[in-house]
């Protein structure tokens, strides 16, 4: 089955739904109309530019260019993790914790898939590397952002309880262990829900795209399972690294809680 091309008119009709939603937001005084329009506009610009860049990238498979694009994706994802937190770490830690955690999880799992599961030659073939890395970064970013936000906001809210445990002789790890555990749970819940409902409640994005492009449904299902498992592992490992680094940053060498290392809530 040949892929049906979409015209500008087709996309314009779909965009009218966003405009309708913005109008409803205005009428109901939700205050989200501006955010909706900006988000939709950013999607149009970013995906159009990405399509143009990938078209050139697929034609030449330049490793330095692929590395540059991957670095840009990681940097933007790291900024988004920081921007979504109510209490951000001050200094370079604000962006560094999320960025380093995603680098350790998303990049390592993407390379593992390319080398041992897909076995594509060369391993940096952009048709495989960029989409896989993009899906991993996008989902891992959400999990890390949720985990870090829970960690910092809860530590701030439970300051008295944490300091009481420290006074009683508990180590900083013991004083914050429950918060770390719940932070990790909160970061993993979205991907667990996605895996639980995949194929029954929802038809995942990659599988949908492959089916629309004419791939056999069973082959699309296998690729979607691969992506779900990779995303789950990436989200878990990334959230684990971020929470462990972040919680250690909340204490100093003398086992004191240092909430002054967080920026004030906006």
N, C-alpha and C positions, 0 to 999 in steps of 0.2 A: 504494500500500500504506500503510495507516494504522499509525502508530507504536504499538507495544504498551507500555502503561504498566506500570511496575514498582511493586509494593506493598512495604510495609515488611517483610512476610514474605519476599518475594523477596530483598531486600537482606540480611535476617538470615541466610538460608541461605548467601549468598555470604560473609558475615562469618564464618561458622563455619569457612571455609577458613583464615582468618587465625588463628583460635583454634587450629585443628589445627596450623598451622605453628609457633605459639608453643609449643604442647605439645611438638612435636618438638625445638624449640630447647632447651627445658628438659631433655628427656630426654637429648639429645646433649651437653648442657653447652656450648652455643654462646654463651650469655649474651645472646642477641638477643631473648628473649621480651618483655622490658619495652619495648625500642625498637620492636618490631613493634606492640604494643598501643597505645603512645603515638602512633605514626605513623598507624595506622588510625583512632584516635579523633580526631586532628587533621584527618584527611581528611574524616571525617563532619561535624565541626563547621564546618570552613572551607567545604566545598562546599555544605552546607545554607545557611549564611549568605550565601554568594555567590549561590545560587539565589534567595533571598528578595530580596537587593539588586538583582540583575539584573532580576527581575520588575518591580520598581518603576521601575528605570532605563529599561527598554524602553518603558514606558508614557508617559514624559515626555521622554526625550532631552534632559536638562538638561546643557549643556556644563560649567558649574562642577562639577556632581556627577561627571561623567565624568572631568574633570581631576583631581578629588580621588581617585577610585578608581585612576586611572592612577598618580598619585603614590604612593599606598599600595603598589601592586603593585611599583613600582620600588624603594621603600625596603626592602620585605621581601626582594626579590631581592638588593639590595645587601648586606643583613645576612647572607643565606645564603651569598653568595660569600665574605664574610669568615670566617664560621663554619666553612667547609669547608677552610680553609688550616691547614697544620701550623705555619708560621711567618708570622704576620700582621704587616703593617706597623703600626707604633705610631701613636697619635693618630688624627686624622680620616682619615688616608691609608688606614687599614685598611678602611674602608667606602667612602671616597670614590673610590678607583681603580676598583673594580668598578661602583659606581653610575654614575659619570660615563661609563664605557665603554659600559654598557648603554643609557644615555640617548642617547648619540651614535649607537649602532648600531640598537637595537631601535625607538626612536621614529622615527628618520629613515626606516627601511625600511618601517615600518607606514604612515607618512604617504605615502610614495612609492606604496605599493600602493593606498591609498585614493584618491589623487588621479589617478593615471595608469593603473592597471590595472583596478581594480574600478569606479572612477568612481561611487561611491555618493553620493547627495545626501540630506541634508547629509553632509559628510565625516566628521563625528563620530557618525554613526549607531551606537549602542552595540552593535547586533547584529553589526556587522562589526568595529568598532574594538577592543572589549574582548577578544573571542576571539583576534583576530590578534595583538594586543599581548601577551596572556597566553602564547600559544604561543611567540612570539619571545623574551619575557623568560625563560620557563622553560628553553628550550634554550640560549639565549645565556648564561644564568647558569651552566649546567653547564660550557660550554666555557671561560668566563673563569675559573671557579674552578679547573679543572684546570690551565690555563695558568699562572695566578699561583702556584698551589701548587708546580708544577714549577720555576718560576723561582726562588722564594725558597728552597725546600729544596735545590735543586741548587747555587745560589750559596753557600749555607752549607756544603754538603758539599765544594765545590771552591774554597773560600776561598784555599787556598795556590796553586792553579794560576792563579786570576784575578790575585792580587797579584804572582805571578811575571811574568805578561804585562805588568802595569803597570810593573814595575821595568825591563823590557826596552824600554820606550818606547812600548808600544801605548796607544792611547786606550781609554777605558772601553768605548766601543762595540765595539772590536775584541776587548777582553779578555772580553767576555760574549756575543759574537755567536753562538757555537755553542749556548749555553744558551738564548738567546732563540729561536733557530731550532727547537730541540727542544721548547721550551715551546709554541710556536705549533702544531707538529705534534700534540702531545699533546691540545691543545684541539680540534683539528679532526677527529681520528680518529673520535670517536663519530658525528658527523653524516655523515661520509663513509661509514662503515659502514651507517648508516641508509639513505642514498640507494642504496648498492650493493645492499642486500638488499630494498628496498621492492618489493612486488608479487610476490616469489618466496619469500623466507623469512618476511617479515612483511607484514601488512596494516596500514598506518599508521592511527593513531587517528582523525584527522579523516575520512578516507575511510570507515572503519568506521562512524563515527557518522552520516555522511550517508546511507550505504546503509541502515542500520537505521532512519533517519528516512524512508526512501522515495525518496531522490533517485536519479536515473538513475546507474548505475555509471560511465559515461564522464564525466558532469559531476562526480561525486565524485572521479574520478581527476585531472581537470584542477585542481580546487581543491587536492588533495593535492600535486600537482606545484608549484603556486604556493607553498604553505606550505613545502615542502622547500627550494625555491630561496631563499626569503626567510630561512629558518632558517640555511641554510648561509652566506649572505652576512652575516647578522647575527652569527653565531658567529665568522666569520672576521674581520670588521671590529672586533667587540667585543674579541676576544682580542688582535688586533694592537694596538689602542689600550691595553688593559690592560698588556700585556707591555712596550710601549714606555714608558709612564708609570712602571710599576713598576721597570723596569731603570734608568731615569734616577734614580729615588728611591734606588736602592741605592748611588749615588755622589754625592760632593759636588762643589763647584766646583773643587776641587784634584785631581780625578780619583782620589780615594781611595775604596776600598770601605768602605761604612758599614753593616755588619751590625747595628750597634747601633740602627738604625732599625727593626729587626724585633723583635717580642716573642719571648721565649724559648719553645721548644716546650713544650707542656703535658705 
